[in-house]
Amino acid sequence: MNYKQEIEIHEASIERLTIVFASKYFKHYVYDNTDWVGNEIGGVICINDYWFNFDDILGYLKHKYSAKKMFEHYDYALDRKEKGKTVVNIKNYKKLKK
């Protein structure tokens, strides 16, 4: 297998996980891989006017966030970033907000 095949497999995995994420948190969203900023699969994606990097998508799924908690963390992180403050990561935020 060459590196091009490995890249295709990697991007396909990212797309599948993004579909899982979008299905879980955005009931009527239809995944379109052109929603990735600059068509860079695995970078930043816009879903229903919300912006996510793939690390966050993976974190919300990995740490089994409910939709309510995901949007709560999203709003919290956005507010903190706008104020130039540190943001508690997805893993630790869930532990702190039980």
N, C-alpha and C positions, 0 to 999 in steps of 0.2 A: 504494500500500500504506500502511495506517495503522499507528500504533505498536502496536496490539493484535496485528496480524498479525506484526509484527517480534518481539514478545515471545513469541508462540506458536512461531515458527521458532527463536528462541534456546533456549527451554525444550526443544523437541523435540531439538535438537542436544545439549544437556546430557544428556538422557535417553539418547540413542543412545550417547554416549561413556561414560556410566556403565554401560550394558549391556556394552559392550566391556570395560571395566575389570573388572566383576564376573565376566564369563565367563573372563577371563584369569587372575584371581587367586583366584577362589572357584568351583571346579568345579561345585558343585551348587546355587549360589545362584540364585534366581529373582527377577529385578528387580521391585520393586513401588514405584512412585513415592511411595507413602505412607510409605516409609522415610526420606524427607527430614524432618529435624527441623522441626516446625511447618508441614509441607507446603510449605516454601520450596525449590523446585527450584533447585539450584545452590548451596545453602548447605552444610549439614552432613548427611551421610547415615550411617545405621548399616547395616553389612553384616556379618552373622554376628558380632555383638558387637564389631566394629571400627568406629571412627568416623573418617570422612574428610570434609574439606572439598573442594569441587570443585577448587580449585587443586591440591591434592595428587593427586587422581585424574588430572587433566590432566598434572601433572608426571611421575608414574610412567609414564604412557603415552608422553608426548613423549620422555622420556629412556630409553625401552625397558628398564625394570627387569625383571629376572626376578622370579618369585614369591618366591624365596629372598631376593633383595636388597630387594624391596619390604617384606617382613615384617621384615627386619633393620633397615631404616631406620625403619619404624614403631615398633619396640621401642626403638631408640636415641632417637628423638625424644620418645617418651612418657617414657622414663627421664630425659632431660635436662630436660624441662618440669616434671616432678614435683620435680626438684631446684632449679628456678628458674634453670637454666643456659641459655645460648644454644644453639640448634639449627642445625646446618649444613643449608642447604636441599637439596632433592632433587637439583638439578642438580650442585652442588658435592660432595655426599656421594658420589655415584657416581664422580666423578673421584678423590676421595681414597681410596676403598675398592677400587680396581681390583686 
